[in-house]
């Protein structure tokens, strides 16, 4: 079965890949900036034994895995009620205070992060759907 417009699928895939690369580049720059802002403030408060196990304390103390710790901090700052329901920060009484502009930046990052994930899922669905249609229905 011939697809009606294969150019549409190609341009959609190119658009998803290009937007994923651009958004990924923005996310990496944003993450490095937020890492340099957050780790001196939050490591003495949160980077301890009750919230991180000893292996994570060792792994997340060096670059590049310390960026994962920064993403955890940003999700905690952006959505404290949702994150404190999870296992890691269940016993945390209150979220460490940060400036309102850092809270806004954390919400922007988490939104961009979820957009990046949804672009990846859309690309995988597009390519797998194209493969299924092209192989099963020909």
Backbone as ProteinMPNN parsed JSONL, in Angstrom:
{"seq_chain_A": "XXXXXXXXXXXXXXXXXXXXXXXXXXXXXXXXXXXXXXXXXXXXXXXXXXXXXXXXXXXXXXXXXXXXXXXXXXXXXXXXXXXXXXXXXXXXXXXXXXXXXXXXXXXXXXXXXXXXXXXXXXXXXXXXXXXXXXXXXX", "coords_chain_A": {"N_chain_A": [[0.839, -1.18, 0.0], [0.684, 2.078, -0.937], [1.723, 5.025, 0.61], [-0.164, 8.051, 1.016], [1.035, 10.597, 1.086], [4.207, 10.66, 1.331], [6.106, 12.638, 1.711], [5.077, 14.301, 3.652], [5.342, 12.783, 5.984], [8.126, 12.583, 6.091], [8.897, 15.313, 6.363], [7.635, 15.907, 8.765], [9.031, 14.211, 10.5], [11.602, 15.332, 10.245], [11.088, 17.866, 11.289], [10.424, 17.171, 13.96], [12.853, 16.032, 14.835], [14.635, 18.215, 14.491], [13.464, 20.139, 16.191], [13.724, 18.746, 18.556], [16.547, 18.616, 18.835], [17.152, 21.361, 19.065], [15.665, 22.09, 21.356], [16.847, 20.329, 23.174], [19.481, 21.34, 23.256], [18.979, 23.87, 24.384], [17.989, 23.018, 26.848], [20.248, 21.768, 28.0], [22.045, 23.929, 28.311], [20.506, 25.535, 30.019], [20.295, 23.773, 32.191], [22.971, 23.569, 33.067], [23.423, 26.19, 33.92], [21.475, 26.398, 35.971], [22.411, 24.398, 37.63], [24.808, 25.469, 38.605], [23.738, 27.488, 40.122], [22.033, 26.229, 41.994], [23.334, 24.053, 43.369], [25.281, 25.014, 45.333], [23.551, 26.124, 47.197], [21.608, 24.201, 47.937], [22.825, 21.714, 48.374], [24.129, 21.504, 51.0], [21.837, 21.269, 52.56], [20.038, 19.306, 51.486], [21.493, 17.184, 50.317], [22.085, 14.641, 51.728], [22.173, 11.765, 53.924], [19.434, 10.795, 54.653], [17.853, 11.35, 52.39], [19.225, 10.626, 50.128], [20.814, 7.643, 49.164], [23.899, 5.931, 50.229], [25.346, 5.124, 47.901], [24.292, 6.818, 45.929], [25.051, 9.259, 46.999], [27.756, 9.13, 46.555], [27.885, 8.826, 43.735], [26.438, 11.056, 42.687], [27.991, 13.191, 43.397], [29.923, 14.01, 41.664], [30.677, 15.431, 38.429], [29.371, 14.086, 35.424], [27.031, 13.216, 36.595], [26.099, 14.718, 38.657], [24.387, 16.521, 37.585], [21.972, 15.21, 37.391], [21.155, 15.202, 40.011], [20.665, 17.925, 40.255], [18.448, 18.2, 38.57], [16.604, 16.745, 40.063], [16.446, 18.437, 42.306], [15.326, 20.685, 41.036], [12.787, 19.77, 40.233], [11.756, 19.316, 42.773], [11.672, 21.937, 43.822], [9.968, 23.189, 41.973], [7.544, 21.716, 42.029], [6.624, 21.08, 44.867], [4.668, 19.764, 46.521], [3.867, 17.556, 45.037], [6.279, 16.137, 44.688], [7.085, 15.603, 47.3], [5.369, 13.597, 48.009], [6.44, 11.366, 46.963], [8.88, 8.692, 47.365], [11.534, 9.567, 47.941], [11.671, 12.227, 49.151], [9.867, 12.044, 51.267], [9.855, 12.442, 54.055], [10.551, 15.063, 54.336], [10.161, 18.1, 55.856], [9.734, 20.854, 55.107], [10.219, 22.61, 52.062], [13.4, 23.821, 51.102], [13.94, 27.345, 51.324], [13.873, 29.396, 48.45], [14.542, 32.003, 46.04], [11.839, 33.747, 44.365], [12.252, 34.036, 41.579], [13.931, 31.908, 40.988], [12.234, 29.777, 41.491], [10.403, 30.17, 39.419], [12.122, 29.791, 37.238], [12.738, 27.091, 37.642], [10.23, 25.942, 37.183], [9.905, 26.603, 34.498], [12.022, 25.119, 33.414], [11.201, 22.461, 34.04], [8.861, 22.299, 32.55], [9.88, 22.599, 29.923], [11.466, 20.325, 29.894], [9.543, 18.25, 30.032], [8.278, 18.783, 27.603], [10.35, 18.114, 25.856], [10.544, 15.366, 26.306], [8.008, 14.604, 25.376], [8.258, 15.272, 22.674], [10.182, 13.401, 21.916], [8.726, 11.01, 22.337], [6.676, 11.399, 20.459], [8.182, 11.329, 18.095], [9.153, 8.692, 18.137], [6.725, 7.288, 17.996], [5.853, 8.171, 15.466], [7.836, 7.174, 13.689], [7.731, 4.403, 14.262], [5.047, 3.911, 13.61], [5.073, 4.539, 10.889], [6.815, 2.525, 10.009], [5.318, 0.228, 10.641], [3.022, 0.565, 9.036], [4.248, 0.572, 6.536], [5.471, -1.951, 6.319], [3.646, -3.986, 7.18], [1.326, -3.592, 5.738], [1.858, -3.8, 3.037]], "CA_chain_A": [[0.0, 0.0, 0.0], [1.472, 3.311, -1.036], [1.236, 6.115, 1.448], [-0.696, 9.145, 0.212], [1.994, 11.698, 0.997], [5.385, 10.328, 2.138], [6.846, 13.856, 2.059], [4.545, 14.804, 4.914], [5.974, 12.004, 7.051], [9.533, 12.973, 6.14], [9.031, 16.663, 6.93], [7.247, 15.831, 10.171], [10.162, 13.627, 11.218], [12.671, 16.337, 10.276], [10.658, 18.892, 12.239], [10.558, 16.641, 15.32], [14.273, 15.891, 15.163], [15.225, 19.551, 14.628], [12.976, 20.766, 17.422], [14.336, 18.015, 19.673], [17.926, 19.07, 18.997], [17.162, 22.744, 19.56], [15.2, 22.072, 22.737], [17.879, 19.659, 23.975], [20.577, 22.289, 23.463], [18.505, 24.867, 25.356], [17.896, 22.358, 28.149], [21.591, 21.544, 28.555], [22.548, 25.231, 28.765], [19.683, 25.902, 31.177], [20.646, 22.88, 33.291], [24.291, 23.944, 33.59], [23.257, 27.444, 34.676], [20.745, 26.106, 37.21], [23.284, 23.593, 38.494], [25.73, 26.373, 39.294], [22.978, 28.29, 41.082], [21.36, 25.448, 43.031], [24.082, 23.113, 44.211], [25.844, 25.573, 46.57], [22.493, 26.459, 48.148], [20.793, 23.082, 48.388], [23.603, 20.536, 48.77], [24.271, 21.338, 52.453], [20.548, 20.989, 53.193], [19.337, 18.119, 50.975], [22.367, 16.115, 49.829], [22.468, 13.91, 52.934], [21.806, 10.359, 54.026], [18.039, 10.327, 54.607], [17.206, 11.552, 51.094], [20.04, 9.943, 49.115], [21.542, 6.522, 49.766], [25.35, 6.141, 50.113], [25.818, 5.007, 46.518], [23.91, 8.047, 45.231], [25.909, 10.337, 47.506], [29.043, 9.009, 45.87], [27.732, 9.023, 42.287], [25.944, 12.386, 42.345], [28.884, 14.25, 43.859], [30.843, 14.392, 40.586], [30.085, 15.708, 37.13], [28.129, 14.664, 34.932], [25.851, 12.715, 37.303], [25.582, 15.74, 39.566], [23.295, 17.208, 36.895], [20.745, 14.492, 37.746], [20.79, 15.747, 41.325], [20.108, 19.251, 40.022], [17.097, 18.004, 38.033], [15.788, 16.354, 41.219], [16.21, 19.669, 43.066], [14.423, 21.581, 40.306], [11.435, 19.248, 40.338], [11.318, 19.543, 44.151], [11.349, 23.353, 43.981], [8.841, 23.562, 41.117], [6.317, 21.02, 42.431], [6.983, 20.475, 46.157], [3.65, 18.855, 47.059], [3.89, 16.324, 44.247], [7.54, 15.414, 44.899], [7.162, 15.116, 48.683], [4.576, 12.379, 48.125], [7.265, 10.258, 46.496], [9.683, 8.015, 48.374], [12.784, 10.228, 48.294], [11.509, 13.366, 50.055], [8.634, 11.847, 52.029], [9.992, 12.974, 55.415], [10.998, 16.455, 54.284], [9.129, 18.934, 56.471], [9.465, 21.981, 54.223], [11.185, 22.788, 50.98], [14.302, 24.938, 51.396], [13.485, 28.582, 50.672], [14.624, 29.972, 47.337], [13.916, 33.21, 45.515], [10.742, 33.464, 43.427], [12.715, 33.886, 40.199], [14.467, 30.552, 40.844], [11.063, 28.902, 41.371], [9.887, 30.323, 38.061], [13.079, 29.144, 36.342], [12.573, 25.644, 37.796], [8.997, 25.551, 36.492], [10.181, 26.679, 33.067], [12.844, 23.968, 33.044], [10.428, 21.218, 34.073], [7.959, 22.326, 31.406], [10.682, 22.299, 28.733], [11.882, 18.935, 30.035], [8.415, 17.414, 29.635], [8.095, 18.987, 26.165], [11.393, 17.345, 25.198], [10.139, 13.964, 26.391], [6.86, 14.386, 24.487], [8.765, 15.288, 21.298], [10.797, 12.093, 21.698], [7.668, 10.007, 22.212], [6.008, 11.621, 19.166], [9.076, 10.857, 17.041], [9.153, 7.228, 18.163], [5.434, 6.843, 17.47], [5.811, 8.441, 14.03], [8.708, 6.243, 12.971], [7.209, 3.044, 14.386], [3.819, 3.842, 12.826], [5.464, 4.475, 9.473], [7.371, 1.197, 9.767], [4.231, -0.752, 10.68], [2.198, 0.738, 7.837], [5.033, 0.258, 5.346], [5.81, -3.367, 6.22], [2.539, -4.889, 7.389], [0.225, -3.369, 4.801], [2.326, -3.753, 1.635]], "C_chain_A": [[0.879, 1.235, 0.0], [0.857, 4.393, -0.146], [0.832, 7.292, 0.569], [0.337, 10.256, 0.026], [3.219, 11.379, 1.857], [6.22, 11.556, 2.492], [6.367, 14.438, 3.375], [5.176, 14.076, 6.092], [7.437, 12.404, 7.198], [9.696, 14.345, 6.789], [8.599, 16.717, 8.389], [8.386, 15.252, 10.998], [11.317, 14.615, 11.319], [12.339, 17.438, 11.27], [10.82, 18.412, 13.678], [12.017, 16.516, 15.733], [14.919, 17.26, 15.378], [14.752, 20.236, 15.899], [13.523, 20.052, 18.65], [15.774, 18.439, 19.91], [17.997, 20.491, 19.573], [16.739, 22.787, 21.025], [16.206, 21.378, 23.648], [19.063, 20.56, 24.253], [20.197, 23.348, 24.494], [18.443, 24.254, 26.753], [19.263, 22.139, 28.784], [22.181, 22.846, 29.077], [21.821, 25.667, 30.033], [20.058, 25.071, 32.394], [21.997, 23.234, 33.892], [24.201, 25.226, 34.407], [22.552, 27.174, 36.006], [21.57, 25.251, 38.166], [24.233, 24.496, 39.278], [25.026, 27.282, 40.293], [22.506, 27.447, 42.26], [22.275, 24.621, 43.921], [24.761, 23.769, 45.402], [24.778, 25.867, 47.624], [21.827, 25.225, 48.739], [21.58, 21.849, 48.805], [23.794, 20.422, 50.287], [22.966, 20.951, 53.152], [19.994, 19.627, 52.78], [20.241, 16.949, 50.603], [22.966, 15.372, 51.011], [21.872, 12.515, 52.887], [20.302, 10.072, 54.001], [17.405, 10.414, 53.212], [17.98, 10.914, 49.941], [20.774, 8.799, 49.801], [23.047, 6.713, 49.545], [25.894, 6.026, 48.69], [25.48, 6.265, 45.722], [24.732, 9.233, 45.724], [27.264, 10.319, 46.825], [28.915, 9.352, 44.385], [27.375, 10.468, 41.945], [26.847, 13.508, 42.813], [29.836, 14.731, 42.764], [30.078, 14.616, 39.295], [30.24, 14.476, 36.261], [26.897, 14.2, 35.685], [25.311, 13.711, 38.317], [24.464, 16.553, 38.912], [21.959, 16.514, 37.158], [20.241, 14.985, 39.093], [20.153, 17.125, 41.171], [18.701, 19.157, 39.455], [16.142, 17.595, 39.155], [15.459, 17.581, 42.06], [15.208, 20.572, 42.362], [12.984, 21.075, 40.355], [10.894, 19.431, 41.759], [10.912, 20.996, 44.365], [10.101, 23.725, 43.185], [7.526, 22.961, 41.609], [6.539, 20.322, 43.774], [5.943, 19.487, 46.687], [3.642, 17.522, 46.319], [5.141, 15.491, 44.568], [7.638, 14.878, 46.331], [6.272, 13.909, 48.927], [5.386, 11.156, 47.717], [8.164, 9.753, 47.629], [10.87, 8.849, 48.851], [12.598, 11.32, 49.342], [10.243, 13.259, 50.897], [8.706, 12.485, 53.419], [10.484, 14.41, 55.449], [9.877, 17.348, 54.797], [8.741, 20.106, 55.581], [10.585, 22.1, 53.201], [12.101, 23.958, 51.332], [13.874, 26.209, 50.652], [14.451, 29.036, 49.575], [13.859, 31.189, 46.829], [12.805, 32.85, 44.523], [11.212, 33.303, 41.97], [13.344, 32.511, 39.962], [13.315, 29.547, 40.749], [10.477, 28.964, 39.966], [10.811, 29.637, 37.059], [12.967, 27.621, 36.439], [11.305, 25.159, 37.11], [9.17, 25.611, 34.983], [11.001, 25.475, 32.625], [12.019, 22.688, 33.016], [9.432, 21.157, 32.921], [8.705, 21.992, 30.113], [11.14, 20.844, 28.73], [10.758, 17.995, 29.576], [8.076, 17.583, 28.154], [9.103, 18.164, 25.375], [11.039, 15.856, 25.19], [8.973, 13.688, 25.44], [7.277, 14.445, 23.018], [9.426, 13.948, 20.972], [9.774, 10.985, 21.522], [6.955, 10.158, 20.871], [6.873, 11.123, 18.014], [9.083, 9.331, 16.98], [7.844, 6.677, 17.61], [5.328, 7.061, 15.961], [6.623, 7.409, 13.252], [8.179, 4.814, 13.072], [5.901, 2.886, 13.616], [4.103, 3.762, 11.341], [6.004, 3.096, 9.128], [6.264, 0.145, 9.704], [3.375, -0.657, 9.421], [2.959, 0.267, 6.593], [5.305, -1.243, 5.217], [4.605, -4.288, 6.325], [1.461, -4.766, 6.311], [0.699, -3.256, 3.356], [2.284, -5.123, 1.023]], "O_chain_A": [[1.732, 1.394, 0.873], [-0.351, 4.631, -0.156], [1.412, 7.508, -0.495], [0.488, 10.79, -1.073], [3.265, 11.793, 3.015], [6.966, 11.527, 3.47], [7.156, 15.004, 4.131], [5.508, 14.703, 7.098], [7.93, 12.548, 8.316], [10.539, 14.519, 7.669], [9.146, 17.498, 9.167], [8.676, 15.752, 12.085], [11.947, 14.722, 12.371], [13.21, 17.892, 12.012], [11.3, 19.162, 14.528], [12.376, 16.858, 16.859], [15.666, 17.447, 16.338], [15.55, 20.848, 16.609], [13.762, 20.686, 19.678], [16.188, 18.607, 21.057], [18.806, 20.775, 20.457], [17.383, 23.447, 21.841], [16.396, 21.804, 24.787], [19.6, 20.554, 25.361], [20.992, 23.683, 25.372], [18.807, 24.904, 27.733], [19.413, 22.31, 29.994], [22.756, 22.873, 30.166], [22.444, 26.113, 30.997], [20.132, 25.595, 33.506], [22.153, 23.2, 35.113], [24.827, 25.341, 35.461], [22.984, 27.666, 37.048], [21.435, 25.375, 39.384], [24.432, 24.303, 40.478], [25.66, 27.792, 41.217], [22.57, 27.896, 43.404], [22.016, 24.5, 45.118], [24.827, 23.126, 46.45], [25.074, 25.861, 48.819], [21.513, 25.207, 49.93], [21.048, 21.008, 49.53], [23.633, 19.326, 50.824], [23.0, 20.361, 54.232], [19.528, 18.87, 53.631], [19.773, 15.81, 50.579], [24.166, 15.447, 51.276], [21.17, 12.142, 51.947], [19.922, 9.112, 53.33], [16.513, 9.628, 52.893], [17.41, 10.691, 48.873], [21.299, 8.97, 50.901], [23.44, 7.571, 48.753], [26.811, 6.759, 48.319], [26.295, 6.728, 44.924], [25.07, 10.118, 44.939], [27.847, 11.368, 46.55], [29.741, 10.085, 43.841], [27.944, 11.043, 41.017], [26.502, 14.677, 42.643], [30.49, 15.761, 42.929], [28.992, 14.075, 39.088], [31.282, 13.833, 36.394], [25.809, 14.727, 35.452], [24.183, 13.564, 38.788], [23.682, 17.202, 39.607], [20.917, 17.169, 37.148], [19.038, 15.163, 39.288], [19.204, 17.454, 41.883], [17.839, 19.956, 39.821], [14.999, 18.048, 39.192], [14.316, 17.75, 42.483], [14.34, 21.161, 43.007], [12.056, 21.871, 40.503], [9.7, 19.676, 41.935], [9.907, 21.262, 45.025], [9.266, 24.491, 43.665], [6.499, 23.64, 41.603], [6.633, 19.095, 43.818], [6.317, 18.46, 47.254], [3.429, 16.475, 46.93], [5.055, 14.27, 44.701], [8.214, 13.813, 46.551], [6.407, 13.252, 49.959], [5.047, 10.032, 48.089], [8.194, 10.331, 48.716], [11.185, 8.842, 50.041], [13.318, 11.329, 50.341], [9.616, 14.272, 51.207], [7.706, 13.015, 53.904], [10.806, 14.917, 56.524], [8.777, 17.356, 54.244], [7.558, 20.331, 55.327], [11.734, 21.738, 53.456], [11.623, 24.986, 51.813], [13.492, 26.148, 49.484], [15.669, 29.054, 49.756], [12.685, 31.38, 47.146], [12.829, 31.779, 43.916], [10.633, 32.522, 41.216], [13.294, 32.001, 38.843], [13.409, 28.57, 40.005], [10.101, 27.941, 39.394], [10.341, 28.975, 36.133], [13.088, 26.931, 35.427], [11.298, 24.08, 36.518], [8.642, 24.763, 34.263], [10.719, 24.875, 31.589], [12.122, 21.908, 32.069], [9.183, 20.083, 32.373], [8.225, 21.199, 29.303], [11.192, 20.208, 27.677], [11.002, 17.055, 28.819], [7.634, 16.63, 27.512], [8.763, 17.582, 24.345], [11.218, 15.174, 24.181], [8.95, 12.654, 24.772], [6.703, 13.733, 22.193], [9.247, 13.419, 19.875], [9.93, 10.12, 20.661], [6.659, 9.161, 20.214], [6.353, 10.554, 17.054], [9.027, 8.749, 15.897], [7.846, 5.712, 16.846], [4.771, 6.221, 15.254], [6.142, 6.842, 12.271], [8.176, 4.086, 12.078], [5.663, 1.832, 13.026], [3.453, 3.009, 10.616], [5.687, 2.554, 8.069], [6.268, -0.721, 8.829], [3.042, -1.673, 8.812], [2.381, -0.36, 5.705], [5.363, -1.755, 4.099], [4.547, -5.291, 5.613], [0.766, -5.737, 6.012], [0.001, -2.668, 2.53], [2.637, -5.288, -0.144]]}, "name": "protein", "num_of_chains": 1, "seq": "XXXXXXXXXXXXXXXXXXXXXXXXXXXXXXXXXXXXXXXXXXXXXXXXXXXXXXXXXXXXXXXXXXXXXXXXXXXXXXXXXXXXXXXXXXXXXXXXXXXXXXXXXXXXXXXXXXXXXXXXXXXXXXXXXXXXXXXXXX"}
